[in-house]
């Protein structure tokens, strides 16, 4: 009996932990950094933040904004976000009851899942998907259900959402859908007809929609970002998540936000407070300055600058024989593995790194295990300073 008790009580990890490994993005970043390569793997967005925002952070620290804020964040930032949502989307929200300032969009997402989902609940996400979304679902014991978008036959084609495929994936345990638009890694900007079809499905099956809209200002050509929260009947069931990491190039500041119906905010806020207390106080003030004071031209210039960066990397990948799919938004490119050596995408990414010193991410990180499409793609990030992109271009040309 004693031996049985000791055996059962042996120190061990949780059931979840052994199935959790370092993300391929992190692994490639470490490998790239160790050899002094050009890291196009991780979306660190290492362009310079707006001077106004950087100076505001320093001023906030000097002015003593270095202690906890309210769990929902400072009022000035919530009010600025509410004004911007109305200005850009026509969306009216109550800054005191429907906005939560969070520790990055990741903190918002984790707290929302904890408040709304139960273990075993199924959540649809569109493939190719952001691996952190799937990982975080597993972290709250929910079940991610990949729903494949149609694969572009040519590099200029769009990834498309098929409502019939979405319906076929729904079961009695389906509780929600995760929508990332513009998307990482495909740069997919979901169209109004696609969003309307998804909204109809959400209403029919009484589903929540968690939206990750962190790349909303990185839109190219005639594409337009539409938040599902603006569609008829979607306000109550949409959990809108975004932040400033990408827009202001401050990924290390960890300031995001969540917008939801007032009935959901208290519980979501509780879980965020439990894990994070609050987003960093001085950086909340700095982001408030940015939202309040940066003109509309800042956002159009942001998109124009990254469109130019996209062109540079697209041309370099084509020249290297790594055929790119052209993204409509965000700042990632999925490209073919070309003639790179290896039995899978991860091995081919490491072959590219060894031969050129350019870091990428295996496409398999964004697809269900064993997906032939995922094993045939690599992801590259172009949110880099111009001299880094130029160096990456030079190195890719050696292929």
C-alpha positions as CSV (number, residue, x, y, z in Angstrom):
1,X,0.0,0.0,0.0
2,X,2.8,2.4,0.9
3,X,4.6,1.8,-2.3
4,X,1.4,2.4,-4.3
5,X,0.8,5.7,-2.5
6,X,4.4,6.8,-3.1
7,X,4.2,5.8,-6.8
8,X,1.0,7.8,-7.2
9,X,2.4,10.8,-5.3
10,X,5.7,10.9,-7.3
11,X,6.6,14.4,-8.5
12,X,5.5,14.9,-12.1
13,X,4.4,17.5,-14.7
14,X,0.8,18.1,-15.5
15,X,-0.9,16.1,-18.3
16,X,-0.6,19.1,-20.5
17,X,3.1,20.0,-20.0
18,X,4.7,17.0,-21.8
19,X,2.8,17.9,-25.0
20,X,4.0,21.5,-24.8
21,X,7.3,22.3,-26.6
22,X,9.0,25.5,-27.5
23,X,7.3,27.1,-30.6
24,X,9.1,26.7,-33.9
25,X,9.2,30.5,-34.1
26,X,11.1,30.8,-30.8
27,X,13.4,27.9,-31.8
28,X,14.3,29.4,-35.1
29,X,14.9,32.8,-33.5
30,X,17.4,31.2,-31.1
31,X,19.1,29.3,-33.9
32,X,19.3,32.4,-36.1
33,X,20.6,34.6,-33.2
34,X,23.2,32.0,-32.3
35,X,24.8,32.3,-35.7
36,X,24.4,36.1,-36.2
37,X,21.9,35.6,-39.0
38,X,19.1,37.9,-40.3
39,X,16.0,37.0,-38.3
40,X,12.9,37.0,-40.6
41,X,11.4,34.3,-38.4
42,X,9.9,36.2,-35.4
43,X,7.4,39.1,-35.9
44,X,9.3,41.3,-33.5
45,X,8.6,44.4,-35.6
46,X,12.0,46.1,-34.9
47,X,11.3,49.3,-36.8
48,X,11.5,52.4,-34.6
49,X,8.5,53.5,-32.5
50,X,7.0,57.0,-33.2
51,X,9.2,59.6,-31.4
52,X,6.0,61.0,-29.7
53,X,5.2,57.7,-28.2
54,X,8.8,56.9,-27.0
55,X,9.1,60.3,-25.4
56,X,5.8,59.9,-23.7
57,X,6.9,56.7,-22.1
58,X,10.0,58.4,-20.6
59,X,7.9,61.3,-19.4
60,X,5.4,59.0,-17.8
61,X,8.2,57.3,-15.8
62,X,9.6,60.6,-14.7
63,X,6.1,61.8,-13.7
64,X,5.7,58.8,-11.4
65,X,3.3,56.6,-13.3
66,X,5.1,53.5,-12.1
67,X,2.6,51.7,-9.9
68,X,-0.4,49.5,-10.5
69,X,-3.3,50.9,-12.5
70,X,-6.9,49.9,-12.1
71,X,-7.5,46.4,-13.4
72,X,-9.2,47.8,-16.5
73,X,-6.4,50.3,-17.3
74,X,-6.1,54.0,-17.2
75,X,-9.2,56.0,-18.2
76,X,-7.4,58.2,-20.7
77,X,-6.3,55.2,-22.8
78,X,-9.8,53.6,-22.6
79,X,-11.4,56.8,-23.8
80,X,-8.8,57.3,-26.6
81,X,-9.5,53.7,-27.8
82,X,-13.3,54.3,-27.7
83,X,-12.9,57.5,-29.8
84,X,-10.6,55.7,-32.3
85,X,-13.1,52.8,-32.7
86,X,-15.9,55.2,-33.5
87,X,-13.7,57.2,-35.8
88,X,-12.4,54.3,-37.8
89,X,-15.2,51.7,-37.6
90,X,-18.3,53.6,-36.5
91,X,-18.3,51.4,-33.4
92,X,-19.7,52.9,-30.2
93,X,-18.3,51.4,-27.0
94,X,-18.5,52.5,-23.4
95,X,-14.9,53.2,-22.2
96,X,-15.9,52.5,-18.6
97,X,-17.8,49.3,-19.1
98,X,-16.7,47.7,-22.4
99,X,-13.0,48.2,-22.7
100,X,-10.2,46.4,-20.8
101,X,-6.5,47.4,-21.1
102,X,-4.5,44.2,-21.1
103,X,-0.9,42.8,-20.9
104,X,-0.6,42.6,-24.7
105,X,-3.2,41.1,-27.0
106,X,-2.0,37.7,-25.7
107,X,-3.1,38.7,-22.1
108,X,-6.5,39.7,-23.5
109,X,-6.9,36.4,-25.4
110,X,-5.9,34.3,-22.4
111,X,-8.2,36.0,-20.0
112,X,-11.1,35.9,-22.4
113,X,-10.7,32.2,-23.0
114,X,-10.5,31.5,-19.3
115,X,-13.7,33.5,-18.6
116,X,-15.8,32.1,-21.5
117,X,-14.7,28.5,-22.3
118,X,-14.9,25.2,-20.3
119,X,-12.6,22.2,-20.7
120,X,-13.6,20.2,-23.7
121,X,-15.2,23.1,-25.5
122,X,-14.3,23.2,-29.2
123,X,-13.2,26.3,-31.0
124,X,-12.8,26.7,-34.7
125,X,-9.7,28.5,-36.1
126,X,-8.8,29.0,-39.8
127,X,-5.8,27.2,-41.3
128,X,-3.2,28.5,-41.7
129,X,-3.5,29.6,-38.1
130,X,-1.3,31.4,-35.6
131,X,0.2,28.7,-33.4
132,X,-0.2,30.7,-30.2
133,X,-4.0,30.7,-30.6
134,X,-4.1,26.9,-30.8
135,X,-1.6,26.6,-27.9
136,X,-3.6,28.9,-25.7
137,X,-6.8,27.0,-26.3
138,X,-5.0,23.8,-25.2
139,X,-3.8,25.8,-22.2
140,X,-7.3,26.3,-20.9
141,X,-8.2,22.7,-21.9
142,X,-10.3,23.7,-24.8
143,X,-10.0,21.9,-28.2
144,X,-8.8,23.8,-31.3
145,X,-10.5,22.6,-34.5
146,X,-8.6,23.7,-37.6
147,X,-10.8,24.6,-40.6
148,X,-8.9,24.7,-43.8
149,X,-9.1,27.7,-46.1
150,X,-8.8,26.9,-49.8
151,X,-5.2,26.9,-50.9
152,X,-4.2,29.4,-53.5
153,X,-3.3,27.7,-56.8
154,X,-1.0,30.6,-57.7
155,X,1.1,33.0,-55.7
156,X,-1.3,35.9,-56.6
157,X,-4.4,34.0,-55.5
158,X,-6.3,34.6,-52.3
159,X,-6.9,32.2,-49.4
160,X,-10.6,31.8,-49.3
161,X,-13.1,30.8,-46.6
162,X,-15.8,28.3,-47.5
163,X,-18.9,28.6,-45.3
164,X,-19.8,25.0,-46.0
165,X,-16.5,23.8,-44.7
166,X,-17.1,25.9,-41.6
167,X,-20.5,24.3,-41.0
168,X,-19.2,20.8,-41.5
169,X,-16.7,21.4,-38.6
170,X,-19.4,22.4,-36.1
171,X,-20.4,19.9,-33.4
172,X,-22.5,20.1,-30.3
173,X,-19.4,21.0,-28.4
174,X,-18.5,24.0,-30.6
175,X,-18.5,27.2,-28.5
176,X,-16.6,29.8,-30.5
177,X,-14.6,30.8,-33.5
178,X,-11.2,32.5,-33.6
179,X,-10.8,35.0,-36.4
180,X,-7.4,36.7,-37.1
181,X,-7.8,39.5,-39.7
182,X,-5.5,40.5,-41.2
183,X,-4.0,37.1,-40.4
184,X,-0.7,35.8,-39.3
185,X,0.8,34.0,-41.2
186,X,-1.1,34.3,-44.5
187,X,-1.8,38.0,-44.5
188,X,-5.4,37.1,-45.3
189,X,-7.9,40.0,-45.0
190,X,-11.3,38.6,-44.6
191,X,-13.8,40.1,-46.9
192,X,-17.3,41.4,-46.1
193,X,-19.1,38.5,-47.7
194,X,-16.9,36.0,-45.8
195,X,-17.5,37.9,-42.5
196,X,-21.3,38.1,-43.2
197,X,-21.4,34.3,-43.8
198,X,-19.4,33.7,-40.7
199,X,-21.7,36.0,-38.7
200,X,-24.8,34.1,-39.9
201,X,-23.2,30.8,-38.8
202,X,-22.3,32.3,-35.4
203,X,-25.9,33.4,-34.9
204,X,-27.4,30.1,-36.1
205,X,-25.2,28.0,-33.7
206,X,-25.0,30.7,-31.0
207,X,-21.2,31.0,-31.1
208,X,-18.8,33.5,-29.7
209,X,-16.2,35.1,-32.1
210,X,-12.8,36.0,-30.7
211,X,-11.1,38.4,-33.0
212,X,-7.4,39.1,-33.2
213,X,-7.2,42.4,-35.0
214,X,-3.6,43.4,-34.0
215,X,-2.6,44.0,-37.7
216,X,-5.6,46.2,-38.6
217,X,-3.4,49.1,-39.8
218,X,-1.3,46.9,-42.0
219,X,-3.5,46.8,-45.1
220,X,-2.4,46.9,-48.7
221,X,-4.0,47.8,-52.0
222,X,-7.8,48.1,-52.1
223,X,-8.3,45.8,-49.2
224,X,-10.2,47.0,-46.1
225,X,-10.2,45.9,-42.5
226,X,-13.7,45.2,-41.2
227,X,-14.2,44.2,-37.6
228,X,-16.9,41.5,-37.1
229,X,-18.2,43.6,-34.1
230,X,-19.6,46.1,-36.6
231,X,-21.9,43.6,-38.3
232,X,-25.6,43.4,-37.4
233,X,-26.2,41.0,-34.5
234,X,-22.5,40.5,-33.8
235,X,-21.8,43.1,-31.1
236,X,-22.8,40.9,-28.1
237,X,-21.0,37.7,-29.3
238,X,-17.8,39.3,-30.5
239,X,-14.7,39.6,-28.2
240,X,-12.5,42.2,-30.1
241,X,-8.8,41.9,-29.2
242,X,-6.1,44.3,-30.5
243,X,-3.2,46.3,-29.2
244,X,-0.2,48.6,-29.9
245,X,2.7,46.2,-30.2
246,X,2.7,46.2,-34.0
247,X,1.3,49.6,-34.7
248,X,3.7,51.5,-32.6
249,X,6.6,48.9,-32.9
250,X,6.7,48.3,-29.2
251,X,6.3,44.5,-28.9
252,X,8.2,44.5,-25.6
253,X,5.8,47.0,-23.9
254,X,2.9,44.5,-23.6
255,X,0.0,46.9,-24.0
256,X,-3.1,45.5,-25.6
257,X,-6.9,45.9,-25.2
258,X,-10.1,44.0,-25.4
259,X,-13.6,45.2,-26.3
260,X,-16.7,43.3,-25.4
261,X,-20.2,43.6,-24.2
262,X,-20.4,44.9,-20.6
263,X,-21.8,41.6,-19.4
264,X,-18.5,39.8,-20.2
265,X,-16.0,42.3,-19.1
266,X,-16.1,41.7,-15.3
267,X,-15.2,38.0,-15.6
268,X,-12.6,38.6,-18.3
269,X,-11.1,41.4,-16.1
270,X,-11.0,39.1,-13.1
271,X,-8.8,36.5,-14.9
272,X,-6.6,39.2,-16.4
273,X,-6.1,40.7,-12.9
274,X,-5.4,37.3,-11.5
275,X,-2.5,36.6,-13.9
276,X,-1.2,40.0,-14.9
277,X,-2.6,42.6,-12.4
278,X,-2.4,45.3,-15.1
279,X,-0.6,46.3,-18.3
280,X,2.7,48.3,-17.6
281,X,1.5,51.6,-16.3
282,X,3.9,54.1,-17.9
283,X,3.4,52.4,-21.3
284,X,-0.3,52.8,-21.0
285,X,0.2,56.6,-20.7
286,X,2.5,56.5,-23.7
287,X,0.1,54.6,-25.9
288,X,-2.7,57.0,-24.9
289,X,-0.5,59.9,-26.2
290,X,-0.1,58.0,-29.4
291,X,-3.8,57.3,-30.0
292,X,-4.7,60.8,-29.0
293,X,-2.1,62.7,-31.0
294,X,-0.8,60.8,-34.0
295,X,-2.6,62.0,-37.1
296,X,-4.4,59.8,-39.7
297,X,-1.4,60.2,-41.9
298,X,0.7,58.1,-39.5
299,X,-1.4,55.1,-40.2
300,X,-1.5,55.5,-43.9
301,X,2.3,56.0,-43.9
302,X,2.7,52.8,-41.8
303,X,0.8,50.8,-44.4
304,X,2.8,52.5,-47.3
305,X,6.1,51.8,-45.7
306,X,5.3,48.2,-45.1
307,X,4.0,47.8,-48.6
308,X,7.4,48.9,-49.9
309,X,9.1,46.4,-47.5
310,X,6.7,43.7,-48.8
311,X,7.8,44.4,-52.4
312,X,11.5,44.1,-51.5
313,X,11.1,40.7,-49.8
314,X,8.6,39.4,-52.4
315,X,11.2,40.2,-55.2
316,X,14.0,38.6,-53.2
317,X,12.0,35.4,-52.6
318,X,11.1,35.1,-56.2
319,X,14.7,35.6,-57.3
320,X,15.7,32.9,-54.8
321,X,13.2,30.4,-56.2
322,X,11.0,30.5,-53.1
323,X,7.7,31.4,-54.7
324,X,5.7,33.8,-52.4
325,X,2.0,34.1,-51.7
326,X,1.3,37.8,-51.8
327,X,-0.3,39.0,-48.5
328,X,-3.1,41.5,-48.4
329,X,-2.3,42.6,-44.9
330,X,-0.1,42.1,-41.8
331,X,3.6,41.7,-42.5
332,X,4.3,38.1,-43.2
333,X,4.9,36.1,-46.4
334,X,4.3,32.4,-46.9
335,X,6.6,31.1,-49.6
336,X,7.4,27.8,-51.2
337,X,10.4,25.8,-49.9
338,X,11.7,25.6,-53.4
339,X,14.8,23.4,-53.8
340,X,15.8,23.5,-50.1
341,X,16.9,20.2,-48.7
342,X,15.2,18.3,-45.9
343,X,12.4,15.9,-45.3
344,X,10.0,18.5,-43.9
345,X,9.5,22.2,-43.6
346,X,11.4,22.5,-40.3
347,X,14.5,20.9,-41.9
348,X,14.2,23.0,-45.0
349,X,14.1,26.2,-42.8
350,X,17.3,25.1,-41.1
351,X,18.9,24.3,-44.5
352,X,18.0,27.9,-45.6
353,X,19.5,29.3,-42.3
354,X,22.7,27.2,-42.7
355,X,23.2,28.2,-46.4
356,X,22.2,31.9,-46.2
357,X,22.0,33.0,-42.6
358,X,18.3,34.0,-43.1
359,X,15.9,32.8,-40.5
360,X,12.4,31.7,-41.4
361,X,9.7,29.6,-39.8
362,X,8.5,26.2,-41.1
363,X,5.0,26.4,-42.5
364,X,4.1,23.3,-40.5
365,X,3.9,25.6,-37.4
366,X,0.7,27.1,-38.8
367,X,-1.1,23.9,-40.0
368,X,-2.4,20.7,-38.4
369,X,0.2,18.0,-38.0
370,X,1.1,16.2,-41.2
371,X,-0.4,18.8,-43.5
372,X,1.3,18.6,-47.0
373,X,0.6,22.3,-47.5
374,X,2.3,23.2,-44.2
375,X,5.3,21.1,-45.1
376,X,5.7,22.9,-48.4
377,X,5.9,26.5,-47.0
378,X,8.1,28.8,-45.0
379,X,7.0,32.1,-43.3
380,X,9.1,35.3,-43.6
381,X,8.5,38.5,-41.7
382,X,9.2,41.8,-43.4
383,X,8.6,44.2,-40.5
384,X,12.3,45.0,-40.4
385,X,14.6,48.0,-40.8
386,X,15.5,48.7,-44.4
387,X,19.2,47.8,-44.0
388,X,18.2,44.4,-42.5
389,X,15.9,43.7,-45.4
390,X,18.7,44.7,-47.8
391,X,21.1,42.2,-46.0
392,X,18.4,39.5,-46.2
393,X,18.0,40.2,-49.9
394,X,21.7,39.9,-50.5
395,X,21.9,36.6,-48.6
396,X,18.9,35.1,-50.3
397,X,20.5,35.9,-53.7
398,X,23.2,33.4,-52.9
399,X,20.6,30.6,-53.4
